[in-house]
Amino acid sequence: MENAAIFSIFPVLVVFAGASDLLTMTIPNRVSILLILAFGLMGVLAGFSVQEWGIHLLGGAAVFLPCFIMFFLGWMGGGDAKVASAIALWFGFGASLTQFLLLTTIYGMALTLGILAFRLIPVLPGFCLGQGWLLKLHDKQTGIPYGIAISAAALHTYSSSAWFDLLS
């Protein structure tokens, strides 16, 4: 049962966060809350030591503080900040967190450049006009749904995280 939870809970929530940001430009608070609650449950099931709890809490806090500042300055959405912090909780303060942050930066750059290029198209083809989410993505006044990059980086990092060591 624990193995099934390791394979499913985190990836499902992360994919939902990315898809939600793409389609609605928001990441619901419940996704971050569920990530935090699921982390707590998995930590208990895994029998985390006090030190392991501390490393994971430090990872979450290390991402939350700069994300909160970036949100306050208007550089990042609140949903992005919350979900990135909740994901960082899963990785803890270590190599997985570093990989996650680096990949988020790389994927975020590619996503941003791709969307900016998409927004250079002056008129969208007719089949796109009935897609509200696509029109919103094309709108130059709309931000970048960075949750997509955060989610992609989290999924890329997850299989090399300590969680998969628990499976053996």
Phi, psi and omega in degrees: 000317179298320179298317179297321179294319179299319182285339190243314190301303182300307181300319181297315180294321181292317177297318178300318180299313180296316180295319179297318180294321178297313188277331185235353184062026174218152172242114183300144178303327183299333179294312179295319179297316179295323176298318180293314180296318179295322176299314180301315178298314181294324177297319177295313180298325180281349180071042180305140172280171178301320180296318179295318176301316181298318180296319180288319177296322178296319177300314178297317180293323181296332177269324183300314185300306179295325178296320178297318179297315179296324175295314180301323180278355180083015181270347186211146178285155180296319178297320178298315181298316182291315183290323177297320179292319179294322177294318180300327176303319179294325184274333181074178183270096182182203185299321180296321179294318178300315179298314179302312182293320178296313180294325176299319179295313181295311179295324178295321177295314180297317178299313181299313179297320178296316180291321178296322176294318178300323182286348176282345177292117186292321181225126180282149176300156184305321182295343179276339188294336178273002183256098182304318181296324181287322177295320178295319179295327181282338183292123182291345179274353182267148179287186179261129178284077186297343177301334177296313180293320178299315181294316179299317179295321180296316179295320179297321183281328190304317184292343177256010180276173181296339180300325181283342173292334181289342183285340182272000000 
